[in-house]
Amino acid sequence: MKKFLRVLSGLFPLAAAILFFSCGSRVATEKLSVTSKQVLALLPEKPQFVMYINFKTMRGTDFWKANVSDSVLSGENAMGSLLNVFRSATGASISDGLDEMFFANSWTGQNAVILKGSFDKNKMNSYLANDSIFKKTVTADGVTVYTHLNSNLAFFLKDNFTLCASNYKEQIDYMKSVTDTSNTGLLSNTEMMKSIEPIIYKDNFWLVSSEKMFIRGIFANFADIKAGKDISKETMSADSSLSETRKDSLSRTDDVLMNKLYDRVNSVSLSGKMKTDLNIILQFECVDRESAVYVKKLLTGVIGLAKLTSSAKKDKKPAAFEKILNEISVQDDENSVRITTRVTDDNIKDFREGNRLIN
């Protein structure tokens, strides 16, 4: 599981970097299910980000079987893995029985994990009662809460299909009080709900944030990737065909992006759809149309820099990242900028080979 989440989180800066290669019609968005909306009421009202993964819809796909299943099994079998604990306690695993996972983390510390699946309450109580690393507490309202002593993670069964977990007692108390008709938690955060609504792919996995500091952090991370910034310095100094003004414009690109671009963005999301391949969409919902146009114009200099860097490496075999760049499609619509790319079995093999050579 850790490997899968690492791959998923790694796709975020990768897709973010893809943004810098240009900025057309809005496609239909998948609808958030009624049950998912109910779960959002359990999450913190003001999270840094929200992540959703639907294992049930993905594990039957060719891409999952070819590229994810082995990592999942390895992660589930890892000693100390949180999901391994849940698997042992409830009988539900990513491979069978665990259908969905919601995760949110807030600036004030309230994290929350919601697992949806088919849980065996009797097996859970029997298993945990005989394990010394868990503490059992029966609250005044009759709910049994277990705490994993090593991680201080507390969890309880909301019902036979919903397990709630958090490191914070206040969040556990809150989740116990939420009913099916509650319009609280994340559901009451109008700004975040507006950020979730335009996400294209909602059936497999998505991650979204409307927090400015989180968004700025994303730009800071892929600014470190630099799209060949270090190489570009040498290339620009050796390329006398570039005007001094153009060189100065290109060299300032990262600073401008860091200081201005995130101010123009209300939210950023990453979502994906698995079938034979993995289709990924990175979306930036801008403050207004003017901001979307600004973003598009700003990217022109970066495109020139990317092309310059690429031309400097013509004698090298295209890397996995470069191959994915050839798959990108970028559209803008109203206040939205949408970048689509496709990850194939060949891309995965190239990435694995690259990591093997590096390590």
N, C-alpha and C positions, 0 to 999 in steps of 0.2 A: 504493500500500500504506500509506504514511504516513497518507493521508487516511482510509482504512478503519479503521486502528488508532486514529486520533484520534476518529472517530465512535464506535467501540466503547468506548474508554476514557471518552468523554464520557457514554455511557449509564450508566456506573457511578454517578457522583454524581446523575444524573437519577433513576435507579431508587432510589437511596438516599433521595433527597428524597421520593419517592413513599411510602416507608415511613411517613412521618409523617401518614398519613391513615386509620388504624385498624389494628387487629390482631385453626372449623372443619374437612377430611379430607385425609390425605396421599395424593397421587397417585402413580402408578407412576413410578419413575425409569428412565431409559434406562440400559442397562448399559454399563460401560466395556469396550471390546473387548479381546481377548487381546493383540493387537499394541500397543494403547495402553499396557497394563500393562507390556509389555516395554520400551517407550520410557521409562516413568517411572523405570526402573532406571538410566537414563543421566543423569537430572537430579540436581542437588544435593540432598543429604539434608534440609537445613533451609532451604528457600527463604522469602523474604518473601511471594512469591505464585507461582502457576503459572497459565499461560494456554495454552489449546488452541484452535486454529482448524482446522476441516475445510473446506478450499476445495472439495474434490470434491463434497461433499454440498450445498453452498450455491450453487455457481455455475450450477446448472441451474434454480434457482428463479426465479419471476417477480419476487420482491422484489430479488434480486441483480441481475438483468438491468435492472431499472428504476432502481435506486438506488445500486448499488455498482460495477458493472462499469466505468463511465466513470472513477470515482476510482481504481480499481485500475490501469487501463491508464495513466492519467496518472502514478500513483506508480511504476509499473514503468519508465516511460520517463524518469523524473527522473534527471538526472546524479548519480552518486554513490550512488544507492539501493542498499542492500545486496542486496535481492532482484533488482535489475537485474543486479548482478554475478553472482549465482547463476544467473540466467536465461541470461546470456551464456556462462557457464562450463559449465553442465550441459544447456542446452536445455530446461529445465523452468521454467514460469512459473505464476503464480497462475491465469492463464486456461487453461493446458493443461499438464499434467504434474506440477505441484506440488500434492500432495493434502492434506497436513497440516502444521501447524507447532505445535511445543511450545516454550514459552519459560518459563524460570524464572530468578529473581534472588535471591540470598541476601544477608543482612546482612554476611557476610564477603567479599563481592565476587564469588564464583563465579557468573557468569551462564552460561547454556547455551541454545543454540538447536538444536532438532532438526527437520530437514525430511524429510518422507517423500514419495516420488514416484518417477518413472521418470527416472533420471539416466544420461546418456551419459558413462561414465568416460573413454573415449578422447577425446571432444570436450573434456571438462574439462581433461585433461592437456595437450592440444594448445593450447588457448586460453590457459591460465595460464602455460605455458612461454614464451610469446612476449609476455607482458605484464610490464613492468618494475615495476609497482606491487605485484607479488606475489613473495613469497619462497618458494622450494620447499625443503622439508627432508624427507629420508628418514630416519625414525627407526630405531633398532636393531632393532626388530621388523618392519621392512620396510614400514611404513605411510607413505604420502606425505602430508605435512601442508603446506598452503599458508597463508601469512599475508598478509593485506591490510595493506600497510605503513602506509597512511594512518590506518587505524582500529585496527591491532594485533589484528584479528580473525583467529583461526586456525581452519581447518576441514579436514575430511577425510571421505572416503567410508567409512562403516562397512561398507556393502555397496552393491549397485547400487540400493537403494531407500531408503537412510538416509544423510543428510548431517549431521554433527555439527559444531558451531561454538561457540567461546567466546573471550573475551579473555584467558583465564587458562590458562597452560600446565598447571597442576595439574589443571584440569578436563578439558583435552584428553587428558592422560595417563590420567586416570581413565576417560573414555569409551572410550578404546581398549581398556581391560582388561575392560570389561563384556561378558559373554556372554549368550546368550538365556535361560539358566537362572539368571542372577544375581538374588539377592534383596537388592539393595543400593540405594544412592541414595535417591530419594524413596520407593521401594517399602518400604524399611525404616523409614520414618517413620510409625509407627502413627497418630499424631495427625492428620497431614495426609491419610492414606488414609481415615480416618474422616470427614474434612471433604469429601473428594471423593465418597464413596459416596452421600450424600443429594442431590447435585445432580440436578435433574430432567432438564434437557436436556444430554445429553453428546455428541450426534451432530454438532452444528453448531459451537458455540463455548461456552466457559466460562472463567471466571477465578475463582480461589479463594485465600483466605488464612486462616491460623489464627494469624498473628502479631499480638499485641496492639497493638504500635505501629503496624502497618499498618492494623489495624481502627480504631484511634483516629484515624489520619490521615484515613480515609474520613469519619468523623463530623466531624472538624475542617473538611474541605472542604465538606461540605454544610451545616455550621453557618454557614459564610460565605455560603452562598446565603440563609440566614436565613428562608426561606419568607415573605419580606415583613417581616422584623424591623424594618428602618428605617421602613418605612411604618407598621408596627403601632404604633410609639412615638407617632407623630403621631395616629393613629386613636384609640389608647387614651386619650390626653390629652384628646381632643375628645369622647369618648363618655362622658357622665356616667352612663349606665345601668349601666356596669360598676362593681362594688364595688372598693374599694381593694385588698382581699385578692386578688380575681380578677386585677386588673392586675399585682400583684406576682408572682402565680403564673405568669402568662404571660410576664412579662419575664425570669423566672429560668429558663425552659424550656431555652434553649440551653446555659446553664451546667450544668444538671443532666444533660442528655444527654451533654455532653462529659465530665463527670467520673464518671458512673455507668454509662451505657448500655454502653460498650464493655467494661466489666468483666463484664457479664452475658452476653457473646457469646463462644462458642468459635471460631466461624468465620463468614465471610461469603462468599457466592458470587454471581456474576452469570452467567446462562446464557441462551441464546437459541435459537429455532427459526425458521428461515426457510421460508416457503412463498409465498403471495401477499402476506401481511403478515409482520411480524417480531414474534413473541411473546417477551417478556422476563420472566424470573423472577429476582427478587432474594431470596435466602434468608439468614436469620440463624439459625444453630444455637446455641441458648442453653445456658448452663451446666446448667440444670435447668428443671423445669416452673415452679417459683416465679419464676425469672428471666424466663421467657417471659411469665408473667402480669404481672410487674413492668413489662416493656417495654410490654405492651398498655395497662396503666393509665397509664403515663407519657405515652402518646401522646394521651390525652384533652385535655390542655391545649393541645397543639400543634394539634389539630384545631380547637379553638375559635379559636385565633389565625389559622389558615389561613382559616377561614370569615369571620372579622372582616376580614381583609385583602381577601378576595375581594369582600365586600359594599361595600368602599370603592372598588371599581373597576367598579361595575356599568355605568357609562357607556362603558366601553372594550370593544373587540372582544376576545373570548377569545383568548389567546395559544396558541401550539402546545403549550406545557407544560400549560396549563389544560385543553386538549382531551384530552391524554393522561391527565390526572388523572381525567377522566370515564370512562376505559377501565379503571381499576384494579380489581382484585379482591384482597382480602387475607384470608388464612386463617391460623389457628394450629393446630398439631397437636403434641401431646406437648411437646417442647422446641424446636420449630421455628416460625418465623414466615416466611410465604411471601407475597410480593407479586408479582402478575402484571399486566402491562400489554401493550398492543398498539400497535405503531408501523405506521402505514399510509402509503400514498403521499401522502395529503393532509397528514399530520403532517410528512413530510419537506419537502414544498413550503412549508409554513408556517415551518419552521425556516430553510430557505434564504432565504425572503423576509425573515424577521426579521434574519438575519445581514447580508443585503444592505443593509437599512435602517440597521443599526447601523454597518456599515463605510462 
